[in-house]
Amino acid sequence: MTASAASTTPSRRGLEVIGELVLAEVSRLQEGYRRDRSAAVSSLARLRRGAGRAPMSTPDLWGLIDLAPLHDADSMRGEEAMEHAQNAVFATLALYALHQQSRSDGMHTNSRAGELGRAVRRLMPAGQLDEPIRKRFVRTGAATDFVTLTVRLRELVSLLRRDGIPLDYALLAEQLYRWQRPGGREAVRRSWGLSFHAAQPRTGDGDSTDSSQNPPEDNAQ
């Protein structure tokens, strides 16, 4: 269960080591869950217990994911960088596990429509701003510590699961790592805000006018 799927999952151009690791794990778990494989179903149930909690505070998750690629990466040198990387990986996978629960369609996407801001915008009716959802999104962007950020992301993910709107979890993992690094918080907030304003709201049940929703290279759903 701890073996990484990195060797069997195609890489995605532009991802760093954290994104590649999460892409491999999410792709493996998503395929297994949709095929009703007991190992994947059990792993996602365990991961869900960590959603919205301090990433390493749930002992049942220790050893569940193979973190060897992080330890082998030159960019992860130093105790602080490794802690931030592990936080990002476990928080992202826990959020994905919550998102995928009881959904038959894959809740991870490689599409650029899956960035957080774009996905949240798709929760809203065409031509309108849903103020309660907008406020949740703003509160998420205003989080000042990592645990608070994951709690608020959990609230948004619950809404996305309700409406069947996927996220790009490889990208989210890299953003959560960057959020913890010096100078990274503002860059991540800016990216979320820009993607929110660039998105096209849904025009019907499950539809979006964003042509990037299902690009040809999207092979992880």
N, CA, C and O of each residue as an XYZ file, in Angstrom:
884
protein
N       0.822     -1.203      0.000
C       0.000      0.000      0.000
C       0.854      1.250      0.000
O       0.421      2.305     -0.463
N       2.073      1.135      0.521
C       2.933      2.312      0.584
C       3.757      2.519     -0.674
O       4.451      3.528     -0.800
N       3.691      1.587     -1.597
C       4.498      1.721     -2.805
C       3.972      2.848     -3.659
O       2.769      2.948     -3.900
N       4.876      3.699     -4.118
C       4.469      4.821     -4.955
C       4.128      4.344     -6.348
O       4.716      3.391     -6.857
N       3.170      5.020     -6.957
C       2.780      4.680     -8.326
C       3.538      5.519     -9.338
O       3.185      5.521    -10.517
N       4.573      6.234     -8.906
C       5.255      7.174     -9.800
C       5.820      6.496    -11.024
O       5.871      7.096    -12.098
N       6.253      5.227    -10.878
C       6.895      4.556    -11.999
C       5.894      4.122    -13.060
O       6.286      3.856    -14.196
N       4.592      4.044    -12.712
C       3.595      3.572    -13.652
C       2.644      4.670    -14.111
O       1.811      4.440    -14.988
N       2.757      5.846    -13.535
C       1.888      6.956    -13.903
C       2.661      7.950    -14.751
O       3.746      8.368    -14.344
N       2.147      8.354    -15.927
C       2.865      9.318    -16.762
C       3.124     10.612    -16.011
O       2.277     11.087    -15.255
N       4.301     11.176    -16.229
C       4.616     12.468    -15.638
C       3.834     13.557    -16.344
O       3.333     13.370    -17.452
N       3.740     14.698    -15.681
C       3.059     15.840    -16.270
C       4.052     16.983    -16.355
O       4.691     17.335    -15.364
N       4.176     17.543    -17.502
C       5.154     18.595    -17.738
C       4.937     19.763    -16.782
O       3.812     20.227    -16.592
N       6.039     20.232    -16.182
C       5.973     21.414    -15.344
C       5.805     21.136    -13.867
O       5.954     22.045    -13.051
N       5.496     19.890    -13.500
C       5.327     19.587    -12.082
C       6.668     19.411    -11.393
O       7.637     18.949    -11.997
N       6.713     19.786    -10.115
C       7.883     19.542     -9.293
C       7.684     18.225     -8.562
O       6.674     17.549     -8.760
N       8.645     17.855     -7.713
C       8.629     16.531     -7.095
C       7.365     16.311     -6.264
O       6.823     15.206     -6.266
N       6.887     17.325     -5.560
C       5.677     17.160     -4.741
C       4.468     16.911     -5.636
O       3.657     16.030     -5.353
N       4.346     17.674     -6.704
C       3.241     17.485     -7.628
C       3.268     16.118     -8.285
O       2.228     15.477     -8.437
N       4.463     15.665     -8.678
C       4.587     14.342     -9.292
C       4.185     13.241     -8.318
O       3.502     12.289     -8.695
N       4.614     13.377     -7.058
C       4.269     12.380     -6.043
C       2.757     12.323     -5.832
O       2.170     11.241     -5.817
N       2.135     13.474     -5.672
C       0.697     13.508     -5.433
C      -0.066     13.052     -6.671
O      -1.072     12.353     -6.546
N       0.388     13.428     -7.858
C      -0.263     12.966     -9.084
C      -0.253     11.443     -9.152
O      -1.262     10.827     -9.495
N       0.889     10.834     -8.825
C       0.993      9.380     -8.860
C       0.048      8.737     -7.858
O      -0.658      7.784     -8.187
N       0.035      9.254     -6.641
C      -0.801      8.663     -5.597
C      -2.289      8.862     -5.887
O      -3.078      7.927     -5.750
N      -2.673     10.069     -6.285
C      -4.081     10.341     -6.570
C      -4.551      9.513     -7.763
O      -5.661      8.981     -7.742
N      -3.737      9.397     -8.787
C      -4.117      8.604     -9.959
C      -4.339      7.148     -9.574
O      -5.303      6.523    -10.017
N      -3.446      6.609     -8.748
C      -3.578      5.228     -8.293
C      -4.837      5.045     -7.444
O      -5.606      4.106     -7.651
N      -5.038      5.954     -6.487
C      -6.192      5.844     -5.601
C      -7.505      6.048     -6.359
O      -8.492      5.359     -6.101
N      -7.507      6.991     -7.288
C      -8.726      7.273     -8.041
C      -9.122      6.084     -8.904
O     -10.292      5.704     -8.948
N      -8.160      5.507     -9.579
C      -8.461      4.328    -10.405
C      -8.963      3.181     -9.532
O      -9.943      2.516     -9.870
N      -8.278      2.953     -8.400
C      -8.677      1.862     -7.524
C     -10.048      2.065     -6.927
O     -10.825      1.117     -6.821
N     -10.359      3.295     -6.533
C     -11.662      3.580     -5.939
C     -12.775      3.377     -6.963
O     -13.813      2.791     -6.655
N     -12.553      3.862     -8.170
C     -13.592      3.754     -9.201
C     -13.792      2.310     -9.652
O     -14.841      1.962    -10.194
N     -12.782      1.472     -9.426
C     -12.906      0.037     -9.727
C     -13.304     -0.761     -8.489
O     -13.358     -1.991     -8.523
N     -13.579     -0.052     -7.400
C     -14.020     -0.666     -6.143
C     -13.007     -1.664     -5.596
O     -13.371     -2.728     -5.095
N     -11.726     -1.305     -5.701
C     -10.679     -2.143     -5.124
C     -10.573     -1.856     -3.637
O     -10.497     -0.698     -3.226
N     -10.567     -2.891     -2.844
C     -10.652     -2.731     -1.386
C      -9.491     -1.932     -0.822
O      -9.683     -1.156      0.114
N      -8.293     -2.100     -1.366
C      -7.127     -1.386     -0.836
C      -7.289      0.125     -1.015
O      -6.989      0.894     -0.102
N      -7.760      0.549     -2.181
C      -7.947      1.982     -2.437
C      -9.086      2.538     -1.598
O      -8.973      3.635     -1.049
N     -10.178      1.796     -1.492
C     -11.316      2.249     -0.688
C     -10.889      2.423      0.765
O     -11.251      3.408      1.408
N     -10.117      1.466      1.283
C      -9.642      1.537      2.669
C      -8.679      2.707      2.871
O      -8.766      3.415      3.875
N      -7.767      2.911      1.926
C      -6.799      4.006      2.043
C      -7.488      5.356      2.036
O      -7.124      6.238      2.814
N      -8.474      5.534      1.176
C      -9.188      6.807      1.128
C      -9.974      7.038      2.415
O     -10.062      8.172      2.888
N     -10.537      5.992      2.980
C     -11.255      6.144      4.248
C     -10.305      6.593      5.351
O     -10.660      7.431      6.180
N      -9.100      6.038      5.360
C      -8.103      6.444      6.358
C      -7.647      7.878      6.124
O      -7.503      8.653      7.070
N      -7.422      8.224      4.874
C      -6.959      9.574      4.558
C      -7.998     10.629      4.923
O      -7.645     11.729      5.348
N      -9.265     10.300      4.761
C     -10.315     11.278      5.077
C     -10.270     11.724      6.537
O     -10.675     12.842      6.856
N      -9.787     10.868      7.413
C      -9.713     11.226      8.832
C      -8.744     12.370      9.073
O      -8.814     13.043     10.102
N      -7.835     12.591      8.120
C      -6.869     13.666      8.288
C      -7.282     14.985      7.684
O      -6.567     15.976      7.829
N      -8.433     15.026      7.002
C      -8.854     16.264      6.328
C      -9.175     17.343      7.350
O     -10.001     17.145      8.241
N      -8.508     18.499      7.211
C      -8.736     19.617      8.113
C      -7.992     19.517      9.433
O      -8.245     20.305     10.345
N      -7.071     18.552      9.550
C      -6.282     18.407     10.776
C      -4.809     18.684     10.478
O      -4.376     18.692      9.326
N      -4.049     18.911     11.565
C      -2.603     19.050     11.388
C      -2.097     17.788     10.692
O      -2.374     16.686     11.165
N      -1.363     17.912      9.579
C      -1.064     16.775      8.714
C      -0.461     15.550      9.383
O      -0.794     14.429      8.998
N       0.415     15.718     10.369
C       1.059     14.557     10.970
C       0.456     14.195     12.325
O       1.065     13.458     13.101
N      -0.739     14.714     12.611
C      -1.355     14.483     13.918
C      -2.252     13.253     13.955
O      -2.824     12.938     14.999
N      -2.384     12.552     12.831
C      -3.212     11.358     12.763
C      -2.308     10.141     12.582
O      -1.905      9.846     11.457
N      -1.980      9.431     13.652
C      -1.020      8.332     13.559
C      -1.392      7.259     12.538
O      -0.509      6.615     11.972
N      -2.684      7.060     12.299
C      -3.115      6.021     11.365
C      -2.613      6.285      9.944
O      -2.574      5.375      9.116
N      -2.230      7.532      9.666
C      -1.744      7.869      8.320
C      -0.239      7.675      8.172
O       0.280      7.686      7.056
N       0.463      7.498      9.283
C       1.915      7.353      9.200
C       2.260      6.095      8.397
O       1.771      5.006      8.697
N       3.087      6.252      7.398
C       3.506      5.124      6.572
C       2.544      4.758      5.467
O       2.832      3.854      4.683
N       1.410      5.428      5.375
C       0.424      5.092      4.345
C       0.908      5.480      2.954
O       0.612      4.790      1.979
N       1.652      6.581      2.856
C       2.157      7.077      1.573
C       3.677      6.988      1.557
O       4.338      7.351      2.530
N       4.215      6.512      0.468
C       5.663      6.418      0.304
C       6.232      7.807     -0.008
O       5.965      8.372     -1.068
N       7.016      8.347      0.926
C       7.581      9.689      0.765
C       9.021      9.666      0.263
O       9.709     10.686      0.300
N       9.479      8.501     -0.207
C      10.869      8.389     -0.660
C      11.246      9.418     -1.727
O      12.364      9.933     -1.693
N      10.342      9.742     -2.689
C      10.733     10.747     -3.690
C      11.093     12.101     -3.077
O      11.934     12.821     -3.615
N      10.462     12.446     -1.958
C      10.810     13.706     -1.296
C      12.207     13.649     -0.712
O      12.976     14.602     -0.835
N      12.537     12.539     -0.079
C      13.851     12.401      0.553
C      14.971     12.347     -0.484
O      16.117     12.685     -0.190
N      14.632     11.923     -1.686
C      15.644     11.827     -2.749
C      15.828     13.132     -3.518
O      16.754     13.248     -4.322
N      14.965     14.107     -3.284
C      14.990     15.338     -4.074
C      15.939     16.369     -3.466
O      15.887     16.637     -2.265
N      16.797     16.941     -4.292
C      17.723     17.972     -3.813
C      16.977     19.190     -3.286
O      17.451     19.861     -2.369
N      15.808     19.480     -3.862
C      15.055     20.672     -3.460
C      14.439     20.533     -2.069
O      13.961     21.517     -1.506
N      14.447     19.327     -1.514
C      13.826     19.099     -0.210
C      14.856     19.017      0.914
O      14.544     18.532      2.002
N      16.058     19.478      0.669
C      17.102     19.409      1.689
C      16.749     20.329      2.853
O      16.302     21.458      2.650
N      16.948     19.847      4.047
C      16.684     20.651      5.230
C      15.412     20.182      5.926
O      14.436     19.809      5.277
N      15.438     20.205      7.248
C      14.309     19.703      8.033
C      13.037     20.502      7.784
O      11.950     19.931      7.692
N      13.170     21.818      7.677
C      11.987     22.650      7.489
C      11.327     22.387      6.142
O      10.106     22.254      6.063
N      12.135     22.311      5.076
C      11.583     22.049      3.751
C      10.880     20.698      3.715
O       9.817     20.565      3.108
N      11.476     19.682      4.371
C      10.867     18.361      4.379
C       9.546     18.373      5.148
O       8.575     17.741      4.730
N       9.510     19.089      6.264
C       8.268     19.183      7.028
C       7.176     19.844      6.198
O       6.035     19.383      6.192
N       7.516     20.913      5.504
C       6.539     21.599      4.672
C       6.052     20.701      3.528
O       4.872     20.714      3.178
N       6.962     19.933      2.961
C       6.590     19.028      1.878
C       5.642     17.937      2.370
O       4.647     17.632      1.713
N       5.950     17.358      3.514
C       5.088     16.311      4.065
C       3.722     16.879      4.437
O       2.695     16.242      4.201
N       3.710     18.068      5.013
C       2.433     18.726      5.312
C       1.583     18.855      4.053
O       0.393     18.540      4.058
N       2.210     19.322      2.978
C       1.481     19.549      1.732
C       0.946     18.247      1.153
O      -0.200     18.190      0.707
N       1.761     17.208      1.155
C       1.346     15.927      0.583
C       0.170     15.335      1.350
O      -0.838     14.957      0.752
N       0.298     15.256      2.672
C      -0.758     14.619      3.456
C      -2.042     15.453      3.466
O      -3.138     14.899      3.386
N      -1.916     16.763      3.562
C      -3.110     17.615      3.543
C      -3.838     17.489      2.213
O      -5.066     17.411      2.181
N      -3.093     17.469      1.121
C      -3.707     17.377     -0.205
C      -4.407     16.040     -0.397
O      -5.534     15.995     -0.890
N      -3.752     14.956     -0.013
C      -4.349     13.638     -0.196
C      -5.578     13.457      0.688
O      -6.535     12.794      0.289
N      -5.560     14.039      1.885
C      -6.732     13.968      2.759
C      -7.907     14.726      2.145
O      -9.047     14.264      2.202
N      -7.629     15.882      1.562
C      -8.683     16.642      0.898
C      -9.225     15.890     -0.311
O     -10.433     15.878     -0.549
N      -8.335     15.264     -1.074
C      -8.795     14.467     -2.214
C      -9.689     13.322     -1.743
O     -10.723     13.047     -2.352
N      -9.291     12.657     -0.660
C     -10.079     11.530     -0.155
C     -11.490     11.975      0.224
O     -12.461     11.263     -0.032
N     -11.598     13.150      0.831
C     -12.912     13.704      1.152
C     -13.694     14.016     -0.118
O     -14.889     13.733     -0.202
N     -13.028     14.589     -1.089
C     -13.649     15.008     -2.346
C     -14.194     13.803     -3.117
O     -15.273     13.872     -3.705
N     -13.445     12.707     -3.112
C     -13.809     11.537     -3.906
C     -14.907     10.709     -3.253
O     -15.555      9.914     -3.933
N     -15.131     10.874     -1.959
C     -16.079     10.037     -1.223
C     -17.457     10.007     -1.894
O     -18.064     11.047     -2.149
N     -17.929      8.797     -2.172
C     -19.268      8.558     -2.729
C     -19.462      9.138     -4.129
O     -20.597      9.261     -4.588
N     -18.378      9.495     -4.812
C     -18.470      9.996     -6.183
C     -17.985      8.915     -7.147
O     -16.908      8.352     -6.955
N     -18.764      8.628     -8.170
C     -18.354      7.626     -9.146
C     -17.408      8.211    -10.193
O     -16.607      7.481    -10.776
N     -17.491      9.519    -10.438
C     -16.590     10.178    -11.376
C     -15.340     10.655    -10.628
O     -15.390     10.909     -9.425
N     -14.240     10.771    -11.335
C     -12.984     11.153    -10.700
C     -12.970     12.610    -10.284
O     -13.318     13.491    -11.070
N     -12.567     12.865     -9.042
C     -12.540     14.233     -8.526
C     -11.152     14.872     -8.616
O     -10.947     15.980     -8.119
N     -10.203     14.182     -9.245
C      -8.944     14.828     -9.635
C      -8.973     15.032    -11.133
O      -9.424     14.160    -11.876
N      -8.492     16.184    -11.580
C      -8.379     16.461    -13.002
C      -7.032     17.095    -13.290
O      -6.465     17.784    -12.442
N      -6.522     16.860    -14.493
C      -5.299     17.522    -14.944
C      -5.591     18.824    -15.677
O      -4.671     19.530    -16.089
N      -6.866     19.138    -15.839
C      -7.250     20.335    -16.571
C      -6.919     21.596    -15.781
O      -6.981     21.591    -14.551
N      -6.568     22.673    -16.476
C      -6.301     23.928    -15.779
C      -7.582     24.508    -15.190
O      -7.522     25.415    -14.360
N      -8.740     23.999    -15.606
C      -9.995     24.392    -14.976
C     -10.077     23.872    -13.549
O     -10.970     24.257    -12.794
N      -9.139     22.992    -13.175
C      -9.154     22.419    -11.842
C      -8.382     23.211    -10.808
O      -8.282     22.766     -9.664
N      -7.823     24.378    -11.161
C      -7.207     25.184    -10.112
C      -8.292     25.678     -9.167
O      -9.440     25.856     -9.574
N      -7.937     25.899     -7.917
C      -8.918     26.173     -6.878
C      -9.865     27.315     -7.237
O     -11.082     27.164     -7.119
N      -9.336     28.436     -7.665
C     -10.196     29.575     -7.959
C     -11.189     29.283     -9.071
O     -12.361     29.644     -8.962
N     -10.745     28.641    -10.128
C     -11.637     28.299    -11.230
C     -12.731     27.340    -10.757
O     -13.902     27.491    -11.105
N     -12.325     26.346     -9.954
C     -13.299     25.367     -9.473
C     -14.353     26.028     -8.586
O     -15.541     25.731     -8.710
N     -13.930     26.915     -7.699
C     -14.883     27.604     -6.831
C     -15.836     28.469     -7.653
O     -17.029     28.527     -7.358
N     -15.324     29.131     -8.667
C     -16.193     29.974     -9.508
C     -17.274     29.147    -10.170
O     -18.381     29.638    -10.394
N     -16.972     27.902    -10.486
C     -17.953     27.028    -11.138
C     -19.063     26.581    -10.191
O     -20.056     26.004    -10.635
N     -18.908     26.840     -8.901
C     -19.993     26.579     -7.965
C     -21.133     27.583     -8.118
O     -22.242     27.351     -7.637
N     -20.856     28.684     -8.782
C     -21.799     29.804     -8.837
C     -22.579     29.820    -10.148
O     -22.077     29.362    -11.175
N     -23.797     30.342    -10.121
C     -24.598     30.434    -11.349
C     -23.948     31.375    -12.364
O     -23.198     32.277    -11.993
N     -24.235     31.161    -13.614
C     -23.699     32.009    -14.676
C     -24.112     33.462    -14.455
O     -25.280     33.761    -14.207
N     -23.136     34.351    -14.549
C     -23.410     35.774    -14.453
C     -23.700     36.277    -13.059
O     -24.108     37.427    -12.896
N     -23.501     35.446    -12.041
C     -23.801     35.852    -10.673
C     -22.668     35.469     -9.740
O     -21.918     34.529    -10.003
N     -22.553     36.211     -8.642
C     -21.645     35.849     -7.560
C     -22.481     35.348     -6.389
O     -23.368     36.049     -5.901
N     -22.194     34.140     -5.948
C     -22.850     33.597     -4.763
C     -22.067     34.113     -3.555
O     -20.946     33.669     -3.306
N     -22.648     35.041     -2.814
C     -21.908     35.726     -1.763
C     -21.434     34.803     -0.642
O     -20.292     34.952     -0.208
N     -22.235     33.860     -0.144
C     -21.717     32.954      0.890
C     -20.512     32.139      0.410
O     -19.558     31.939      1.162
N     -20.555     31.674     -0.829
C     -19.417     30.921     -1.357
C     -18.213     31.841     -1.540
O     -17.086     31.468     -1.216
N     -18.456     33.035     -2.059
C     -17.358     33.988     -2.225
C     -16.685     34.275     -0.892
O     -15.459     34.351     -0.817
N     -17.487     34.435      0.168
C     -16.913     34.710      1.486
C     -16.091     33.536      1.995
O     -15.054     33.734      2.627
N     -16.542     32.319      1.727
C     -15.755     31.144      2.120
C     -14.410     31.135      1.402
O     -13.374     30.822      1.990
N     -14.450     31.483      0.128
C     -13.222     31.515     -0.666
C     -12.275     32.597     -0.145
O     -11.072     32.367     -0.019
N     -12.818     33.766      0.154
C     -12.005     34.859      0.694
C     -11.395     34.458      2.036
O     -10.221     34.733      2.287
N     -12.176     33.813      2.897
C     -11.665     33.369      4.206
C     -10.538     32.357      4.028
O      -9.575     32.354      4.794
N     -10.660     31.508      3.027
C      -9.592     30.549      2.754
C      -8.316     31.275      2.357
O      -7.235     30.963      2.858
N      -8.441     32.232      1.468
C      -7.269     32.992      1.051
C      -6.662     33.810      2.170
O      -5.470     34.118      2.131
N      -7.461     34.173      3.177
C      -6.977     35.005      4.280
C      -6.409     34.190      5.441
O      -5.971     34.772      6.433
N      -6.404     32.871      5.345
C      -5.889     32.037      6.435
C      -4.448     32.416      6.761
O      -3.657     32.712      5.865
N      -4.117     32.405      8.047
C      -2.784     32.835      8.479
C      -1.937     31.700      9.037
O      -0.771     31.911      9.369
N      -2.502     30.498      9.146
C      -1.694     29.345      9.543
C      -2.171     28.135      8.761
O      -3.285     28.131      8.237
N      -1.337     27.112      8.681
C      -1.587     26.007      7.770
C      -2.801     25.184      8.177
O      -3.574     24.771      7.313
N      -2.988     24.939      9.449
C      -4.134     24.146      9.886
C      -5.439     24.871      9.563
O      -6.385     24.255      9.073
N      -5.494     26.179      9.836
C      -6.683     26.956      9.481
C      -6.940     26.898      7.984
O      -8.084     26.776      7.547
N      -5.874     26.986      7.201
C      -6.016     26.896      5.743
C      -6.647     25.568      5.339
O      -7.550     25.548      4.503
N      -6.187     24.459      5.917
C      -6.726     23.156      5.526
C      -8.177     22.986      5.978
O      -8.973     22.348      5.289
N      -8.522     23.558      7.142
C      -9.916     23.510      7.599
C     -10.821     24.234      6.606
O     -11.894     23.736      6.263
N     -10.395     25.396      6.148
C     -11.209     26.177      5.219
C     -11.232     25.557      3.826
O     -12.232     25.659      3.114
N     -10.142     24.920      3.440
C     -10.146     24.182      2.179
C     -11.108     23.001      2.249
O     -11.773     22.673      1.266
N     -11.177     22.366      3.412
C     -12.111     21.259      3.579
C     -13.549     21.733      3.317
O     -14.331     21.021      2.687
N     -13.894     22.922      3.795
C     -15.246     23.454      3.573
C     -15.518     23.639      2.081
O     -16.599     23.306      1.596
N     -14.531     24.171      1.358
C     -14.711     24.366     -0.081
C     -14.790     23.031     -0.815
O     -15.605     22.864     -1.722
N     -13.953     22.095     -0.426
C     -13.943     20.786     -1.075
C     -15.280     20.078     -0.877
O     -15.753     19.387     -1.779
N     -15.882     20.243      0.278
C     -17.195     19.636      0.521
C     -18.235     20.165     -0.467
O     -19.084     19.412     -0.945
N     -18.165     21.468     -0.773
C     -19.070     22.055     -1.754
C     -18.772     21.542     -3.161
O     -19.691     21.270     -3.934
N     -17.501     21.412     -3.486
C     -17.118     20.900     -4.801
C     -17.563     19.449     -4.968
O     -18.014     19.056     -6.044
N     -17.440     18.661     -3.915
C     -17.905     17.270     -3.976
C     -19.413     17.231     -4.213
O     -19.902     16.443     -5.022
N     -20.131     18.076     -3.513
C     -21.591     18.130     -3.667
C     -21.995     18.340     -5.123
O     -22.944     17.724     -5.608
N     -21.261     19.225     -5.821
C     -21.614     19.568     -7.205
C     -20.813     18.792     -8.243
O     -20.973     19.020     -9.442
N     -19.958     17.880     -7.800
C     -19.194     17.071     -8.741
C     -18.181     17.843     -9.548
O     -17.943     17.517    -10.711
N     -17.576     18.862     -8.960
C     -16.580     19.694     -9.638
C     -15.189     19.254     -9.196
O     -14.896     19.317     -8.002
N     -14.317     18.811    -10.102
C     -13.004     18.289     -9.717
C     -11.971     19.386     -9.468
O     -12.158     20.543     -9.843
N     -10.890     18.988     -8.831
C      -9.740     19.853     -8.590
C      -8.484     19.207     -9.166
O      -8.412     17.989     -9.330
N      -7.508     20.040     -9.464
C      -6.179     19.558     -9.843
C      -5.378     19.406     -8.551
O      -4.840     20.385     -8.032
N      -5.300     18.188     -8.037
C      -4.661     17.976     -6.741
C      -3.137     18.003     -6.813
O      -2.484     18.290     -5.809
N      -2.561     17.714     -7.963
C      -1.114     17.850     -8.096
C      -0.708     19.319     -7.968
O       0.257     19.650     -7.280
N      -1.460     20.194     -8.641
C      -1.200     21.625     -8.535
C      -1.455     22.117     -7.116
O      -0.674     22.904     -6.583
N      -2.547     21.659     -6.501
C      -2.859     22.098     -5.139
C      -1.743     21.716     -4.175
O      -1.399     22.504     -3.294
N      -1.178     20.535     -4.322
C      -0.090     20.106     -3.446
C       1.107     21.048     -3.547
O       1.694     21.429     -2.535
N       1.463     21.419     -4.772
C       2.584     22.343     -4.950
C       2.262     23.707     -4.355
O       3.134     24.358     -3.778
N       1.016     24.139     -4.495
C       0.636     25.431     -3.923
C       0.647     25.389     -2.400
O       1.042     26.369     -1.768
N       0.228     24.289     -1.799
C       0.249     24.194     -0.341
C       1.684     24.144      0.192
O       1.961     24.650      1.280
N       2.582     23.543     -0.561
C       3.998     23.583     -0.172
C       4.520     25.015     -0.266
O       5.159     25.516      0.659
N       4.240     25.662     -1.393
C       4.733     27.027     -1.604
C       4.149     27.985     -0.566
O       4.831     28.912     -0.128
N       2.898     27.769     -0.170
C       2.223     28.619      0.811
C       3.009     28.668      2.121
O       3.016     29.696      2.799
N       3.658     27.587      2.474
C       4.397     27.515      3.738
C       5.808     28.085      3.644
O       6.448     28.316      4.670
N       6.293     28.311      2.451
C       7.673     28.733      2.248
C       7.770     30.263      2.299
O       6.771     30.949      2.082
N       8.959     30.804      2.582
C       9.115     32.262      2.642
C       8.661     32.937      1.352
O       9.107     32.574      0.263
N       7.777     33.914      1.481
C       7.294     34.662      0.339
C       6.262     33.952     -0.512
O       5.777     34.515     -1.493
N       5.913     32.713     -0.151
C       5.032     31.934     -1.002
C       3.559     32.198     -0.803
O       2.755     31.986     -1.711
N       3.203     32.658      0.376
C       1.786     32.812      0.691
C       1.091     33.791     -0.247
O       0.010     33.503     -0.762
N       1.704     34.932     -0.466
C       1.095     35.932     -1.340
C       1.006     35.440     -2.781
O       0.041     35.735     -3.484
N       2.018     34.688     -3.217
C       1.997     34.177     -4.588
C       0.854     33.196     -4.788
O       0.204     33.204     -5.834
N       0.604     32.354     -3.796
C      -0.481     31.385     -3.901
C      -1.830     32.095     -3.863
O      -2.722     31.776     -4.648
N      -1.980     33.044     -2.964
C      -3.226     33.815     -2.910
C      -3.503     34.500     -4.240
O      -4.634     34.503     -4.727
N      -2.465     35.078     -4.816
C      -2.634     35.783     -6.089
C      -3.069     34.804     -7.188
O      -3.934     35.127     -8.002
N      -2.471     33.619     -7.206
C      -2.830     32.623     -8.209
C      -4.280     32.185     -8.057
O      -4.996     32.051     -9.050
N      -4.713     31.963     -6.828
C      -6.112     31.586     -6.603
C      -7.067     32.694     -7.036
O      -8.091     32.429     -7.665
N      -6.726     33.931     -6.696
C      -7.584     35.046     -7.084
C      -7.659     35.227     -8.586
O      -8.738     35.445     -9.135
N      -6.515     35.138     -9.255
C      -6.501     35.292    -10.704
C      -7.288     34.181    -11.384
O      -8.015     34.437    -12.343
N      -7.151     32.951    -10.900
C      -7.879     31.848    -11.531
C      -9.378     31.969    -11.287
O     -10.174     31.571    -12.138
N      -9.770     32.506    -10.154
C     -11.194     32.734     -9.875
C     -11.781     33.702    -10.897
O     -12.857     33.457    -11.443
N     -11.083     34.790    -11.153
C     -11.602     35.805    -12.071
C     -11.466     35.393    -13.534
O     -12.165     35.928    -14.395
N     -10.577     34.453    -13.819
C     -10.413     33.980    -15.196
C     -11.416     32.914    -15.572
O     -11.603     32.628    -16.755
N     -12.077     32.312    -14.568
C     -12.955     31.174    -14.816
C     -14.269     31.603    -15.433
O     -14.708     32.742    -15.277
N     -14.888     30.669    -16.136
C     -16.233     30.851    -16.654
C     -17.175     30.036    -15.782
O     -16.932     28.845    -15.583
N     -18.236     30.628    -15.259
C     -19.171     29.871    -14.420
C     -19.896     28.808    -15.216
O     -19.941     28.855    -16.445
N     -20.459     27.858    -14.509
C     -21.197     26.793    -15.162
C     -22.448     27.339    -15.859
O     -23.090     28.276    -15.384
N     -22.769     26.722    -16.995
C     -23.945     27.140    -17.747
C     -25.091     26.137    -17.630
O     -26.183     26.363    -18.151
N     -24.835     25.055    -16.958
C     -25.864     24.027    -16.775
C     -25.354     22.992    -15.819
O     -24.288     23.180    -15.233
N     -26.066     21.909    -15.637
C     -25.663     20.870    -14.705
C     -24.377     20.228    -15.174
O     -24.345     19.514    -16.177
N     -23.311     20.495    -14.426
C     -22.038     19.869    -14.721
C     -21.295     20.464    -15.888
O     -20.210     19.989    -16.223
N     -21.845     21.503    -16.532
C     -21.215     22.066    -17.711
C     -20.480     23.343    -17.385
O     -20.790     24.018    -16.403
N     -19.506     23.672    -18.209
C     -18.785     24.934    -18.062
C     -18.450     25.438    -19.436
O     -18.227     24.652    -20.357
N     -18.412     26.748    -19.584
C     -18.006     27.314    -20.864
C     -16.499     27.430    -20.964
O     -15.984     27.930    -21.964
N     -15.777     26.975    -19.942
C     -14.315     26.991    -19.965
C     -13.833     25.851    -20.840
O     -13.995     24.684    -20.482
N     -13.240     26.173    -21.990
C     -12.846     25.147    -22.942
C     -11.707     24.289    -22.442
O     -11.404     23.271    -23.064
N     -11.049     24.660    -21.325
C      -9.938     23.864    -20.805
C     -10.401     22.770    -19.872
O      -9.572     22.078    -19.279
N     -11.723     22.591    -19.722
C     -12.227     21.631    -18.759
C     -11.725     20.217    -19.053
O     -11.364     19.496    -18.124
N     -11.693     19.809    -20.308
C     -11.287     18.459    -20.645
C     -10.293     18.493    -21.805
O     -10.656     18.122    -22.922
N      -9.065     18.920    -21.580
C      -8.098     18.983    -22.651
C      -7.662     17.592    -23.080
O      -7.837     16.647    -22.310
N      -7.104     17.422    -24.265
C      -6.722     16.111    -24.753
C      -5.761     15.365    -23.843
O      -5.799     14.136    -23.781
N      -4.877     16.107    -23.117
C      -3.878     15.434    -22.304
C      -4.399     15.023    -20.949
O      -3.642     14.467    -20.153
N      -5.667     15.276    -20.653
C      -6.217     14.946    -19.347
C      -6.458     13.441    -19.293
O      -7.462     12.959    -19.818
N      -5.560     12.699    -18.672
C      -5.652     11.248    -18.668
C      -5.716     10.660    -17.286
O      -5.522      9.456    -17.121
N      -5.989     11.492    -16.263
C      -5.954     10.963    -14.907
C      -7.330     10.828    -14.305
O      -7.439     10.549    -13.111
N      -8.355     11.007    -15.050
C      -9.688     10.878    -14.481
C     -10.185      9.450    -14.614
O     -11.299      9.141    -14.189
